């Protein structure tokens, strides 16, 4: 049996950022990632800039930053088009996550690939991770939508959205993100085209509230020429709690996302930094990773992401309306600040 201070389950953006900052503070941990490579979850590969979420301070590298985006264009049915300016980046997410892993390991952190966690149980005053048989004082659930750590802490999973994403040819210089709304693309959702360095990241996301999400795979492949198309579920519900006796939840397991766009790179990194601060403070003081001591994690991340309930309501109402009729886009196109301002978070 192996004994560790903290076990991080999941090697996405949240888990790798947490690993990096725990390693900086000299806290003992091991990160367990079930796959043999990074970037396994579908993503638009866009990172917005937000003063509350200091991306460059958290990432501390330029590896994987592909294209500087200077604004976005929103296309609605009936010919409306709205544009706005705002700095963001498109990234090579596999290189981005690999760089976070490199930073964590260079600081002394331990990352183990192809290590699938199948079960957790309380034992000897800690939490036992199976089949690895690692006994830890605290577990950090960064294992996504279907988080086994969240299930262990008896937290329900709510409504999910569905997204498809692939790559398409890019034959001109382009520094504008494009969003396409309407039932033609995705029922209760939108399509996107984000310019990377040599290709476009194109995709469709459905937030359809009435049952199975609906997206047009043929449109993505035949009309937009997308290749290497993959799909993924995205959490679209507000969490009730993210701290427990002996553990915390981060990223999509929390979930900590933008409820208008479905994105979450910035938020996952910011919340992981907060988690690392709280866990390090508990470790350095010799206290227990109790529910009472871990409460500070949730209090701090909710303080910087205070707009989440507003995002949730705005996104749910907008996508439910557009799922009923494209005619609602006439109103929504006039209220585009709901999308543009919240999308920067």
C-alpha atoms as one frame of an Amber mdcrd trajectory, in Angstrom:
protein
   0.000   0.000   0.000   1.235   3.472  -0.937   0.608   6.545   1.246   0.329
  10.047  -0.260  -0.824  13.420   1.001  -3.092  14.254  -1.958  -4.301  12.262
  -4.962  -5.496  14.235  -7.996  -7.846  12.192 -10.158  -7.854  13.456 -13.745
  -5.217  15.133 -15.899  -7.155  17.812 -17.750  -6.625  21.558 -17.364  -7.954
  21.650 -13.782  -5.940  18.672 -12.558  -2.704  19.741 -14.249  -2.987  23.332
 -12.986  -3.614  22.061  -9.461  -0.595  19.751  -9.794   1.613  22.610 -10.947
   0.804  24.896  -8.024   0.911  22.132  -5.402   4.360  21.237  -6.722   5.396
  24.885  -6.410   4.407  24.811  -2.742   6.201  21.512  -2.111   3.047  19.557
  -1.234   3.229  15.778  -1.749   0.759  14.533  -4.382   0.323  12.163  -7.275
  -1.881  12.826 -10.324  -3.607   9.822 -11.908  -4.744  10.184 -15.545  -6.587
   7.312 -17.210  -5.456   8.045 -20.789  -2.004   7.812 -22.355  -2.058  11.343
 -23.786  -3.580  14.739 -23.123  -6.549  16.636 -24.637  -9.147  13.867 -24.533
 -12.195  16.133 -24.051 -13.703  18.009 -27.017 -13.008  21.722 -26.785 -13.244
  24.810 -28.974  -9.639  25.550 -27.949 -10.437  29.175 -27.223  -9.155  31.072
 -24.183 -10.638  34.477 -23.395  -8.860  37.183 -21.449 -10.485  38.332 -18.209
  -9.034  40.603 -15.535 -10.529  38.435 -12.790  -8.922  35.280 -14.245  -5.261
  36.157 -14.954  -4.544  33.574 -17.639  -0.922  34.537 -18.356  -0.031  34.564
 -14.651  -1.503  31.083 -14.255  -0.044  29.529 -17.392   3.397  31.218 -17.390
   4.257  30.028 -20.892   3.564  30.691 -24.580   3.697  27.028 -25.627   0.504
  26.053 -27.436  -0.788  29.627 -27.908  -1.516  29.576 -31.638  -3.475  32.619
 -32.767  -4.207  36.014 -31.246  -7.918  36.757 -31.637  -8.971  40.416 -31.748
 -12.748  40.022 -31.780 -15.775  37.878 -32.541 -18.675  37.884 -34.976 -22.087
  36.497 -33.998 -24.301  35.274 -36.861 -28.032  34.964 -36.217 -30.807  33.687
 -38.524 -32.557  36.161 -40.849 -29.261  37.805 -41.707 -28.455  39.621 -38.481
 -24.762  39.864 -37.674 -23.177  41.416 -34.610 -19.468  41.990 -34.065 -17.441
  43.074 -31.068 -13.807  43.480 -30.105 -12.102  41.542 -27.345  -8.735  39.872
 -26.951  -8.509  36.086 -26.732  -6.369  33.221 -28.037  -6.868  29.935 -29.777
  -4.616  27.188 -28.487  -3.263  23.782 -29.380  -4.849  22.169 -26.344  -2.813
  18.975 -26.450   0.417  21.010 -26.425  -1.117  23.329 -23.813  -1.913  20.484
 -21.406   1.422  18.789 -22.071   3.156  22.050 -21.141   1.227  22.248 -17.858
   2.317  18.665 -17.143   5.929  19.523 -17.957   5.811  22.491 -15.590   4.369
  20.356 -12.779   6.961  17.606 -13.224   9.846  20.090 -13.469   8.808  21.372
 -10.035   8.926  17.870  -8.565   5.317  16.787  -9.092   4.399  13.215 -10.049
   2.038  12.421 -12.936   1.103   8.849 -13.827  -0.560   8.173 -17.165  -2.833
   5.203 -17.976  -3.960   4.991 -14.359  -7.731   4.622 -14.262  -9.344   5.057
 -10.854 -12.214   2.622 -10.385 -13.217   2.929  -6.743 -12.696   4.982  -3.589
 -13.417   4.101   0.023 -12.771   5.603   3.445 -10.134   3.687   5.348  -7.755
   4.286   8.279  -8.688   7.947   8.556  -8.069   8.632   4.868  -9.362   7.721
   1.418  -8.147   4.607  -0.392  -7.849   4.775  -4.173  -8.370   1.526  -6.110
  -6.972  -0.401  -7.935  -3.778   1.572  -7.270  -4.149   1.023  -3.494  -3.029
   4.525  -2.604  -4.134   5.808   0.795  -4.335   9.604   0.802  -5.391  12.303
   3.226  -7.255  14.229   0.532  -8.553  13.557  -2.987  -9.128  16.195  -5.675
 -11.752  15.221  -8.239 -10.707  16.689 -11.595 -12.155  13.770 -13.558 -14.761
  15.472 -15.677 -18.470  15.129 -16.370 -18.805  11.531 -15.174 -16.563  12.032
 -12.147 -16.101   8.992  -9.942 -14.938  11.324  -7.166 -18.189  13.287  -7.332
 -20.147  10.032  -7.071 -18.043   9.008  -4.072 -19.075  12.222  -2.308 -22.722
  11.508  -3.259 -23.199  14.584  -5.422 -25.839  14.349  -8.176 -25.167  15.017
 -11.839 -27.559  17.402 -13.554 -28.427  18.249 -17.142 -25.752  17.849 -19.809
 -25.098  19.529 -23.148 -23.461  17.778 -26.084 -20.786  19.078 -28.449 -19.000
  17.909 -31.590 -15.681  19.370 -32.684 -13.224  18.835 -35.516 -10.626  20.536
 -37.698 -11.197  22.252 -41.050  -8.845  23.767 -43.618  -7.815  27.391 -43.237
  -6.517  29.173 -46.333  -6.295  32.810 -45.202  -5.134  34.951 -42.311  -7.954
  35.199 -39.800  -8.130  36.661 -36.289 -11.888  36.610 -35.658 -13.926  33.961
 -33.853 -17.328  33.259 -35.381 -20.478  31.973 -33.659 -23.551  30.760 -35.591
 -26.940  30.572 -33.878 -30.056  28.851 -35.161 -31.846  25.511 -35.401 -30.038
  24.785 -38.656 -26.815  24.189 -36.723 -27.840  22.906 -33.318 -31.191  22.831
 -31.568 -30.895  25.126 -28.576 -27.217  25.819 -29.146 -24.713  27.249 -31.591
 -21.918  26.437 -34.012 -18.440  27.910 -33.912 -15.427  28.478 -36.124 -12.256
  29.506 -34.319  -9.097  30.206 -36.375  -5.968  28.467 -35.138  -2.508  28.797
 -36.691  -3.043  26.508 -39.686  -6.602  25.168 -39.300 -10.025  26.108 -37.961
 -11.496  24.478 -34.881 -15.135  23.997 -35.920 -17.918  22.566 -33.845 -21.539
  22.416 -32.770 -22.976  22.458 -29.262 -26.554  21.718 -28.215 -27.973  22.911
 -24.896 -31.417  21.534 -25.824 -33.423  21.371 -22.579 -36.207  19.068 -23.769
 -34.345  15.765 -24.027 -31.545  14.377 -26.177 -29.262  17.155 -27.499 -29.405
  17.543 -31.289 -26.538  18.559 -33.553 -25.988  18.171 -37.301 -22.922  15.981
 -37.804 -23.378  15.996 -41.593 -23.304  19.780 -41.720 -20.044  19.748 -39.808
 -18.428  17.201 -42.117 -19.944  17.936 -45.514 -20.476  21.703 -45.476 -17.582
  22.762 -43.267 -15.185  19.985 -44.252 -14.433  18.988 -40.666 -12.076  16.082
 -40.071 -11.206  14.117 -36.930 -14.627  14.928 -35.444 -15.123  13.959 -31.807
 -17.994  14.360 -29.361 -18.286  15.028 -25.640 -20.800  15.805 -22.913 -20.618
  19.142 -21.108 -22.152  19.849 -17.673 -24.732  22.635 -17.683 -26.021  22.589
 -14.107 -25.173  24.610 -11.021 -23.317  22.548  -8.399 -24.634  22.345  -4.871
 -21.275  21.772  -3.177 -17.593  21.292  -4.083 -15.907  20.636  -0.702 -16.227
  17.616   1.575 -14.518  15.785   4.393 -11.320  14.705   2.637 -11.865  16.107
  -0.828 -12.729  18.820  -3.339 -14.143  18.942  -6.871 -12.714  21.050  -9.705
 -13.322  21.811 -13.386 -16.103  19.917 -15.146 -16.523  17.683 -12.085 -17.578
  20.769 -10.076 -18.724  22.067 -12.650 -16.904  25.392 -13.086 -17.775  26.526
 -16.612 -19.222  29.431 -18.568 -22.936  28.641 -18.883 -23.336  30.815 -21.988
 -20.546  29.293 -24.079 -19.863  25.977 -22.317 -16.143  26.817 -22.151 -14.108
  26.557 -19.006 -10.317  26.711 -19.478  -9.873  30.037 -17.653 -12.265  29.129
 -14.861 -10.756  25.697 -14.335  -7.275  27.211 -14.019  -8.378  29.976 -11.649
 -10.295  27.572  -9.405  -7.390  25.100  -9.414  -5.063  27.864  -8.208  -7.484
  28.658  -5.382  -7.695  24.940  -4.488  -3.897  24.711  -4.415  -3.706  27.695
  -2.038  -6.253  26.213   0.381  -4.772  22.689   0.266  -1.252  24.067   0.757
  -2.350  26.162   3.731  -3.925  23.103   5.374  -0.841  20.997   4.644   1.591
  23.613   5.995  -0.422  24.105   9.178  -0.725  20.371   9.857  -4.522  20.558
  10.059  -6.952  17.952   8.761  -8.533  18.142   5.317 -11.901  18.393   6.994
 -15.074  19.769   5.498 -14.770  22.765   7.803 -11.208  23.557   6.722 -11.927
  23.013   3.016 -14.914  25.357   3.043 -12.548  28.230   2.218 -11.973  26.730
  -1.240 -15.606  27.105  -2.238 -15.966  30.512  -0.624 -12.983  31.843  -2.578
 -13.833  30.443  -5.998 -17.465  31.557  -5.743 -16.210  35.051  -4.931 -14.439
  35.400  -8.284 -17.099  33.502 -10.279 -20.047  35.280  -8.707 -21.709  35.782
 -12.106 -22.310  32.057 -12.623 -26.012  32.100 -11.609 -26.559  35.013 -14.021
 -24.723  33.112 -16.787 -26.808  30.030 -16.037 -30.122  31.882 -16.266 -29.116
  33.847 -19.375 -27.860  30.736 -21.175 -30.803  28.538 -20.187 -33.418  31.109
 -21.242 -31.679  32.024 -24.509 -31.088  28.462 -25.698 -34.547  27.290 -24.616
 -36.095  30.144 -26.611 -34.021  29.450 -29.734 -34.851  25.759 -29.495 -38.523
  26.712 -29.925 -38.118  29.098 -32.840 -35.442  31.009 -34.730 -37.739  34.018
 -34.454 -36.468  34.561 -30.917 -33.052  35.329 -32.385 -34.492  38.663 -33.594
 -34.705  39.710 -29.952 -31.522  37.983 -28.867 -29.471  39.617 -31.595 -30.459
  42.991 -30.132 -29.402  41.791 -26.686 -26.061  40.424 -27.808 -24.255  41.836
 -24.758 -25.633  38.855 -22.840 -23.414  36.701 -25.006 -20.418  38.961 -25.467
 -19.865  40.149 -21.908 -20.483  36.793 -20.255 -18.488  34.919 -22.886 -15.340
  36.749 -21.760 -15.524  35.192 -18.285
